[in-house]
Amino acid sequence: MAVILSGFSASANLIFNGSFEQGPYQPNMGDNNPGCMNLNYGSTLIPGWIVLGGRRPDVIGPYGDISWQDNSDIVYYASDGSKFLDLTGWNNDYSYPHGGIALNQTITTIPGQQYLLSFDVGSSRYYNWGNVPQVTVTINGNPSTFIFNSNALLPDTTGFRNSWEHTAFTFIASGEALDLSFQGTTPNPILTIFLDNVSLVAVPEPSTFIAGVLELLLPFGACILWSLRKNRTA
């Protein structure tokens, strides 16, 4: 019975490349951090995503970058797969807010349907000097801020200099398409705001869930009734 129920509790991720594993990843050359690739404002090299700019007081117009990283850096590790993002960029210049990333793919939603958005935010005690990552998530123009609160656990038990915190929340779709973005909004000084494992799934209605379970149970119920009849007539 547990196997039957678990099939209805899990839904497919509506976001393509939510862990940033796909794409022409090419680490920077001649740098002390070989597991990093700098992506400037407007870049679409990560399939399904576009890089958002941050802000610099000496630059007019959009500006900013993010760092696409992998586990080859050894010091840091992804929460899902082998790649992840650092929203502060490759060479953090202490600009604020930091860089970000937004969906560059069409996500069709059903108005009035409930959805579950989840993602992982990572931090580093080695580079953040006690400050915790702050990520602003914007869904269809509505911002919501998530603040990492597990710095006391760093470094984690694996010995790396970063740790991850998973968060999830639900929202009701107001239209037939989804606009979603993540922006690093931690006040300086901070050098790492990691992001990974972004997922969006539709939350089934209780009636749909029950109906689905009953549909799966019908064959079993028929077999039980047939067995009982057989025993009575024997």
C-alpha positions, 0 to 999 in steps of 0.5 A: 500500500505504501508504494501505491500512495507514494506514486501520488505524492510525487510529481514531475518537476516542471522546471527544466535544468533546475540543478543547473547540470545541463549546458556548455560548462567551461571553467575559467582558465588561469584562475585559482578557482578552477571549478568556476565559470563566470556568467555576465548579465544577460547570459543564456548559457545555462539552458532554461535560465538567464542571468540577472544583473546586480547593481554598482554605483559607478555603472549606469544600467544593468550590471552583474554576474554569477558564478557557475560552479562544479565539485572540481573546486573540491572546497565546495560541493553541490546539493544536487548533482555536481553543479550549482550557482554562486549569486555573488559572482566569480569576482565579488566586487561588493556590489549590492544587490548581487546577481541573480537568475530567472527562468528563460523557459515557458512554464504553463500554470493553471490559474487557481492551482496550488504549486510547491516551489523548493530550492537549496541555499548554501553558505560558507563560513570561510568567506561570509564572515558571519553574514548569512545568505539572503535570497529574494524569490520573485514569483509573477512580480511578488517578491519573498525573501529567504534568509539562510539560518544554519551558519552554526553548522558550518563546516558540515560533517563532510569537511567542506566549507559550505552547507546547504539549507532546503526550503519549500513553500506553496503558492496559488497560480494567478495566470497561465504562465510563470515568471520566476527569479532568484536574486542575491540580496544579502548586504555586504560583506559577503562572498558566497550565496549558493543556489541549487536544486530548484523544483516546481511541482503541482500539488494535487487536490485531496479529491484527486489524490483519493480518486487516484488511489481508489482507481488503483485499488479497484482491481485489488478490490475485485480480486478480493470480492471474487475470492470471497465468493469462491470461498462461500460457494466452495 
